[in-house]
Amino acid sequence: MLINSGELIKISDLVFHRSSLEKLKVSIQNYKLQHGPKIDVAAFKDLTGVSRKYAIPLLEFMDRQRITRRNGDVREIL
């Protein structure tokens, strides 16, 4: 029900609250302003405080949303 309403968003086999993903988008844009347009998995983990188990699906979601674009081992922040 909460997924259907859009309040929760399913990413892979994980579920995240919409507001958390919105905050993540802002954090990524702030990272870009401070550190430049590229972020790797290690930096993303440090930024978010999540493990690789969560970081990879979140980064793939950001790629699909066109917030980031994968280029080898790094993501370009769009």
LOROVEX-747667 format. One record per residue: x, y negated, z of N, C-alpha, C, O in turn; residue in one letter. Coordinates in steps of 0.02 Angstrom, whole numbers, plus 50000, padded with zeros to 5 digits. Atoms other than C-alpha are relative to their C-alpha. Layout:
% residues N
XYZXYZXYZXYZA/...
***
This chain:
% residues 78
500415006050000500005000050000500434993750000500314989149961M/499575005949998501374987550045500434999549937500604994049915L/499635000050063502354992749890499554997449945499764993349904I/500485002350051500804990149782499874992650005499764989249954N/500135007249991500544972849857500614995849983500554989749976S/499395003650016502344968249817500384997550061500914994450054G/499655002149940502814965049998500635004150012501145001450035E/499424995749998503994979849995500195001949929499765002849887L/499754998350067505084983949845500415006350005500885006750045I/499644993750001505685001449808500584999549951500494997749893K/499395000050041507465002549742500325006850010500545008550065I/499764993149996508045020049702499555003650050498945003650042S/500424996749950507455030049854499994995950064499834998550118D/499995004649943507615014949970499434994949993499194993749938L/500535005050001506315001850018500254993850037500534994350092V/499785006449971506684983450053499424995150002498984995349959F/500505005349995505604968950109500174994649949500754992849940H/499915005150052505354955849973500404994050026500854991649991R/499655005949974505964941650085500745001450010501154996950002S/499294998249992507594950950120500364999649933500934997349929S/499705000350067507914952449933500064992749976500544991049942L/499965007150018507534933949909500594996750036500954992750006E/499435002749963508794929650046500665002549970501154998849968K/499404997350032510054941049961500174996249937500764994849924L/499895003950060509834931549798500334993350017500804991249983K/499715006349979510214915249888500725001050024501164997050008V/499324998549976511734923049973500485001149943501054998849945S/499574998750058512414928849806500164993449964500734992449943I/499885006450033512204911549730500484995650042500914992250014Q/499545003649957513074903749881500705002849995501194999149996N/499354996750009514484916449862500324997449936500924996049935Y/499745002450065514674910949681500284992950007500814991549979K/499765006949990514854892649734500654999850038501084995650025L/499415000149957516184896849863500585003949972501165002149982Q/499474995450020517154910949780500075001149925500525004649903H/499974999150072516814910049594499485005049976499115007850016G/500554996350030515714919849474500055007650001499635010949971P/499934992750000516324937549509499985002750071500244999550118K/500034996749935515974949449653500095007549989499805010349943I/499924992850005516554967249679499615003350057499324999950100D/500404996449950515754980749786500244998550071499834997550116V/499735001349933516914977649934499784993150025499584992450083A/500225006849980516514958949936499254999850013499024996550059A/500734999749990514654962749918499845003350067499405001050103F/500104996749936514754974650066500164995350058499794995050107K/499835004949948515624961150169499474994650005499294992550060D/500515005350001514344948150116499365002250034499064998450071L/500654997749976512844958850160500035004050064499535004550100T/499954995849940513504969950299499705006949991499555010350040G/500294993450013512824985650215500555004849977501085002749955V/499534994850023513695002050175499945000849924499484998149893S/500014998750072514095007849999499355003449979499115002349923R/500634996550015512535018950007499454995049981499044996549937K/500505005250015511475003050005500254994949950499864992249911Y/499715005150044512654991549911499905001649927499704997249888A/500054998250071512635001149747499294999249974499194996049922I/500695001150025510725002149729499804992649999499454990449954P/500165007250000510584983749778500334996449942500024992149911L/499665003250057511884978549650499675002049934499604997849889L/500344997950061511014988949516499344996449992499144994649936E/500625003850001509374980449562500144992849977499774990049936F/499825006950020510224963349547500184999749926500034994749893M/499864999750072510854968649375499355000049960499284996449911D/500644999650036509084973149320499614993450004499244991749958R/500345006449992508444956549387500384994349965500154988649966Q/499575004850035509814947649287500274994650047500364988850027R/499675004349952510554939949443500755001249994501164996650002I/499314998150012512174949349411500025004249936499515006549911T/499904995650059512914958649263500645003950013501165001050027R/499424995849987514084973349284500494999449942500314999649884R/499465000250049515754971949196500575004050031501005001350065N/499514995749970516824986849244499875000950074499325002950094G/500074999249928517124986949431499754993750036499684993750097D/500245006249969516494969249460499324998049971499125000549918V/500635002950026514854959949440500124992649987500444989150027R/500005007150015514724943149356499344997250027498814999850012E/500605003249972513514932049451499744995049949500104990449930I/500285004250053512364923849324499674993850027499414989749988L/
***
